[in-house]
């Protein structure tokens, strides 16, 4: 997915917070896109592709379910979106 014309306003690992951000933006009329990435699995896949043993790589005790989330909004709405999410309860 291309993000030309979009700016990142959040990056982290808290899926609950991402849900709160999306809801707050929706209620404020701001469109958003969420990118989900798993850096551990991506690294392991790359290592396997370059000759690593998948049995060794996958059994190293790393939580492969840790997803990184990035929230993007249209660049002209970035400041407004940041103001909207600033007040979100992060607990």
N, C-alpha and C positions, 0 to 999 in steps of 0.2 A: 504494500500500500504506500502510495506516495503522499507526502505531507507538505507539498509545495503550497505556500500561502497559509500554513498552519503553524502555530507556535505552541511549544510544550509549556504547560502550566503546573504539572505535577509529575513526579517520578518517585516510585517507591514500591514497597512490597505488601502494603495493607489493602487487601481486596475490599474490606468493609468501608474504608475511607474512600476508595475509588467509587463505590456505590453511592456514598453520600455526596461526593463531588458531582457525579453525573446527575443525581437528583436535583441538587441545588442549581446546577447550570440549566437543566431542563425547565425548572420552575421560573428561572430568570430569562428564558427564551434564547439561551446560548447553545448552539449546536456544538457537540464535541465528538471526538474520536478517541478510542482507547486502544493502545497497542499493548499486547501481552507478549512478554519474552521470557524465556527460561535460560539464563546464561550458563547454568551448569550443564544442562542437556546439550546446548549448542556447542559448548567446549568439548564435551565428551563425544558428540557426533563427529566433530572435526578431528579429534584424536583418533577415532576408529577409522575414519576415512583415510587418514595418513598412516595406517598400519598398526594402530593400538589394538590391544586385545579387549573386546567388549566385556568379557567376564571380569577382567581385572579392573577396568575403568568403572564399571557399574557397581562394584562391591567395595568402594573405598570409603563408605560411610557418609557420603554426601547426600543431603536432602535434595533430590532431583525435582521435587514438587514446588520449589521456591520460585514463584513467578515474579517478574518485575513488571510493573504497570506504568505506562506513560499516558497522560491525558493531554490531548491537543485541542485547541480552539482556533477559529479563524483569526489571523493576525490582527485584524482591525478590532476584534473583541477581546484581545488579550488582557488589557488593563482592567476592563470591566469584569472579566471572568476571574482574575486574580482577586479583585475586591470581593466578589461573591464568595469565593472559597475561603477567603481569609477568616470569615466568621464561623466556619464549620467546626462543630465539636469534634476534636480529634481523640477523644477518650474512648 
